Amino acid sequence: MSIQAITHVEYHCADAEQSAADLRAGFGFAPDTYQPPARPGVHSVHLHQGGIRLRISSASAADHPVARFVARHGDGVAVIALGCPDPEAALDRAERHGAQVLDRARGLVAGFGDVALRFVADLPAEAGDARPDDLLEALDHVAICVPAGELAPAVRFCEAALGFHRIFGEYIEVGAQAMDSSVVQSGSGAVTFTLIEPDTARQPGQIDSFLDAHEGAGVQHLAFRTRDIASAVRTVRGRGVEFLTTPAAYYDGLVQRLGETAIPVATLRELDILVDQDHGGQLFQIFVRSVHSRRTFFLELIERQGAGTFGTANIKALYEAVERQNATASV
């Protein structure tokens, strides 16, 4: 039942056409040639870029499950579809290990709060054709916030029910705030969840704020992998997409901390790109400024040059960047 990939992500929102138009205009997504069967009462727009597939959906009636999700959580990721050779076997394994089956016919089980997991067959080969001008190549990871005390059970669920393994963990302190994180990954290496919980023994921070505004566990961000992050940032910034800024001091002494960087420090500084490294190499990240009405969802761009996991500084850097954004918004 080995999970091979995330075939698509379902994003529930108030206006599917507008949300899809924003992704096309800002990030270069195109209509997907693969069109799954329509669902009654739901209007969906199917987008594609590289290996990324997004199903953007809104409902025509307030009592529809899609509309109820949006009413409770705001626009956000509602379903993560996991491609595997035998979806029925995958669902059976998840159920044996305690997963709540939501819709057996559709392969849906409860995942994290109201975010469901769906076991599906791999997409047809012809659905995955990339275009020469694609900026983005794959969904690198999904970041999920869970309430305090639920991180360890969430990791155990991913290990037992999904067959994932834990590859990374970090406890982050920023001033009087703190959070704990674990990264779990499928055996194929193509599906990565970053799981985050707040430390409620410390001062409340942005993870607490997410959980309050989202009304429970949910997807904080999707990270899109690119082969050339500098070009991608310049391109989408030119289309009007705004990114979180990084203090100039972050780049001072960067070479002394990490050694030579694959992308020149001057370029990183110009574009507000973060850099870190693990045993395999370097990774470069930047976070899109949230336009969500509740500030509970945003996007990330990431380029990996050898790094297979995460370094030890960028999760903290993200935390600090979001804190600056929230502080600016509250002024």
N, C-alpha and C positions, 0 to 999 in steps of 0.2 A: 504493500500500500504506500510505498515511498512517495512523499510529496515532492514534485519536481519543480514547480514554479507557481507564482501568482499569475493566473491567467487574466484576471481583470479585477478591478476595484469598483464597487458600486457606491456612488456618491449621491446621497439624497438631499434635495434642496427645494426651495420654494419655486424656483424658476429655472428649469433645465436648459432652456434655450439661452438664457442670459449667461448662466454659469459656463456652458459649453462655448459660447461666443468669446468669453473672457480668456479661456484656455487656448482657443484658436488664435486669438489676436496677440496674446502675450507670449505664449510658449510655442506656438507653431503646431499645435495638434491638428490632425486632419480627421475627417469622417472615416470610421472603420469600415472596411469592406465586409467584415464578418458581422452579420446582424442576427443575434439570437431571437427566438420567438418573443413577440410582444406580450406584455402582461396586462390584463384588464385593469383599467383605471389608472394606468401609469404611462406617462410620456417620457421616453428615454432617448437620449442622444448618445451615440456610441463614438468615442474618439480613440485615436491610435497614434502613437509615435514610437519608433524603434520597437522594443518589446513591451511597451507600456500600453495597456488598454484600460480605458475609463468608461464606465456606464453612468451617465449623469441623468438622474431621474427625479421627476416631480409628479405629484398626484393631482387628479382632477377633483377629488372629494376630500373634505376635511377629516372624515372618519377612516380614510385609507391608511394602512400601516406606514406607508412612506410619509404621508402628511403628519401622522402622529409622531414619527421619529423626529421630523423637522420641528414640530411644535415643542417637543421636549428638549431637544439638544441643539436646535439650530441646524443650518446646513452642515453636513459632515459625512464621513465615511461610515457606511452602514453594513456593508458586506465585503469580505475579502475572499475571493474565489481561489481555491487551491487546486491546481491541476495535478492529477495523479493517474496512473494506469488503471486503477480499479477503484472508482469513487465509492462503490457500495462497501468494499472491504475497509476503506478508510473511515467511512461513517460508522461501521460496526465497531472498529477498534476504538474510535473516539467515544462511542456510547459505552463500551465495556469499561472505559476508564473514567466514567462519570460525566461525560458531556451530555447536556440536555438537547435532545433532538427537537428542533423547531418545525421542520417540514421534511419528512423523509423523502417525499417524491422529488423535492428540489435539492436534496443533499445538504440541508441547512442544520447547523448546530449552533448553540449559544457559544460565543467566544469570550468577549470582554465587555461586560455590561450589556448594552443593546447592540454592540457590534457583533454580527454573526459571521461564522465561517461557513463556506460552501465548498463541498468536495465535488469537483467536476472533472470530466475527461479533458486531456490536453486539447488545446485548440487545433483545428486543421492547419497543416503546414502553410497553406496559401494565405492564412489570416495574419501571418507574422512578417510580411515583407516590409523591410525598412526602405525609406526614401533617401536619396543621396544628400538631401539638405536637412535631414533630421538633426536637431541639436541634442536630443535626449535618446539614450539607448536602452534603459531598463529601469525598473523600480528597484532601487538599491535596498531600502529598508522601510519599515513602517514603525513609527514611534507611537507607543500606546501608554497613556497614563492610567494608573489604577489607584484606588483608594489605599490609604495606609493599612498595612497588614496583609494586603493581597498580592504583593510582589512574589513572595515565595510560592504560594499556591498557584499563581499564574505560570511561573516557571515549571512547576511540577506538572501542570496541565499540558503545557506545550511538549514536555518530555514524554509523558505517558500517553496522552491522547493523540499527539501529532507525530511523535517520533523525532522531535527536535533535540538538539543538545545545546547546553549553555556554553558560549564561547568567550564571554567577556562580562565583567561586572565592575561597578565603580560607585563609591559613596562620594557625593559632591557636597561641599560646604561653600556657601557664598554669604559672607557676613554671618548674620544670626539665623539664616535659613539653611536647610539641607534637604537632600533627596537621595534616594538609593536607586540604582539601575542595574538591570541584567539584560544581556543580549543573547537571544536564542536563535538557532539557525537550523534549517532542514539539512538532511544528509547530503542533498544535492548542492548545497551552498547557495541556492538561488532564492531562498525565502528567509528573510531576516526580520525579526521583531525586536525592537528596543523597548523594554518594559521599564516604566518609571513609577515610583511611589514617593510621596512626601514623607518627611520625618516630622510627625506631628508633635514630637517633643521639643522641636525648635520653633522659631517664629514662622507663622504662615507665609507662604511664598506663592510663586506662580503656578506650581503644580496644584496646590490647594485651590487657587483661583480657577484653574481649568476645571477641576472636579466640581466646584460649586457652579460655575457658569454652564458647564456641559451637563450637569445633573448626573454625575457618575462617570464611570470609566469610559474611555473613548480614544480615538485616534487623534493625537496632537499634530503630527505632520507626516507627509509622504516625502521621501527623498528620491529624487530622480537622478540617475547616474548619467554623466556625460563624458565623452572622450576629451573634451577641450573646454574646461570650465571658464577660462578667461574669455574665449570667443562667445560662449553661451551667455555669460553675464553681460557682455557688451551688447549682444544682439537683443536680448529680452529687455535690458534696461532701455535700449533705444526704442523699444515698443511701449514704454511706459510702466514697466514693472519696477517696483521699488524694493530694495533690499535693506536688511538691518545693517547699520554701520558698526564699524569696529574702531575702538580708540587707537590713536596713533601709537601709544605706548606699547600696544600688543606687538607691533612689528620691531620695536627697539630690542636688540639683542636676540632676535629670532634665530639668526645663523649660529650664534653662540649656544643657543639652547638645542637646536636640531641639527646643526651642520648645514651644508648647502641644500637649498631647496630646488626641486625640479622646475618650479615656476619662480622666476626672479622675485625677490622680496619687493622690489619697486612695483611690480605688477600686482602683487597681492595687496599691497598698501593702497594702490590706486583704486582697486575694485572691491576692497573690504573683504577679501577672501581669507578664510582661516586655513591654517595648515597644521597637520600633526602627523605622527607616524607610529607604526607598530613594528613588530619584528620583520614584517615583509616588505615594508616600504612606506611611502607617504600617501596621505589623502588630503584633499582640498575640499572645503565646504563653504557654502554661503546660504543664508536663510532669507526667504522672501518675507517682506513686511506683511503681517496679517491684515487682510481686508475684511475678515469675518466680523459680523456685528457684535459677537461675544468675545472676540479674540481667542477663540478656542481651536483654530485650525490654521495651518500655514503650510507652505511648501519649502523644500530644500533642494539645492543642486549640489552634487558631489562628484568629484573625480578621484579615482583611485589609481595610483601609480605603484602597484605592488602591495599596498596595504590591504589585508583581508578582513580586519576587524576595525577597531577604533583606537586612536591614541588615548592619552590620559588627560588631555587639556581641552578638547573641543566641546565635550558635553558641558563642561563648566563655562566655556566661552559662550555657548548657545544660551545657557541659563542667564548669564550676565547680559547678553544682548537683548533678550526678551524683557528682562527687568528694565533696561534703559527705554525700550519701546513703551512699556506700560507706564513708566514714570512720565515720559513725554506726553502720552495720551491723556494723563490725568491732570496735567497742568492747565 
